[in-house]
């Protein structure tokens, strides 16, 4: 469960929610003026319904008709951009958001949607510029603050991410995702007990197998609390039995717990080494034998010398 992959998945989940909200908001035509405005409103309403049904091609066609009826309708561009983004057509989405910003530079929606699209493409620095602008235009927009927290995590600016997710939670204390993302930021700062607490709050708000797995990983990897990690892994697998990674992590935690609880090995006594040849006794014996041999050799030489005939001193 890599950090970047999870961020993108979460951003995509947010994207769906925001898109529906945008479509609904855009159903009211801007500055209605007669039949042309009625056409814009009609196409926007049809696009909303189709987008909510995930019929994105048909929704895009309706939003395009709304744009043709009123090329200055910024919300039509925003809505079409969100539909393109739902199809992962990021270039088309970015073009529509840029057009919406050009038409309505004081409306935060274009900046918010373009910033979100940049987050989904991991272009965090550019995303922060757009999201900061959106926050400037509408400081009380929780979605802007939430998305900015995602971008700040991508930039490894965990202090700012913590502050933004805390601001989100102050407005919605039951926001499970904000707790989970703040927990990730805290864990990245090695604040493990605080991260554990936030994972717990996230699970209280919404039981999620991935969050159980993340808390279990924190217990096992950083705190070596294998019992609690095993309990979390088991709960994650109960909710999602097909999670192969968590199953592997569970086996690892169980093996580590078994090793931790295993009795210490019985010490093996060090064997006494066998005495070598060069002991004091052996050296004494060797010297005695050598002395005896020297004495015997001396006696033999003397005997041999006494048997020889002495040299005659007579002159012959």
Buried (B, 14 or more C-beta within 10 A) or exposed (E): EEEEEBBBEBBBEBBEEBBBEBBBBBBEBBEEEEEEBEBBBBBBBBBBBBBEEEBBEBBBBBBBBBBEBBEEBBBBBBBBBBBBBBEEBBEBBBBBBBBBBEBBEEBBBBBBBBBBBBBBBEBBEBBBBBBBBBBEBBEEBBBBBBBBBBBBBBBEBBEBBBBBBEBBBEEEEEBBBBBBBBBBBBBBBEBBEBBBBBBBBBBEBEEBBBBBBBBBBBBBBBBEBBEBBBBBBBBBBEBBEEBEEBEEBBEBBBEBBEEEEEEEEEEEEEEEEEEEEEEEEEEEEEEEEEEEEEEEEEEEEEEEEEEEEEEEEEEE
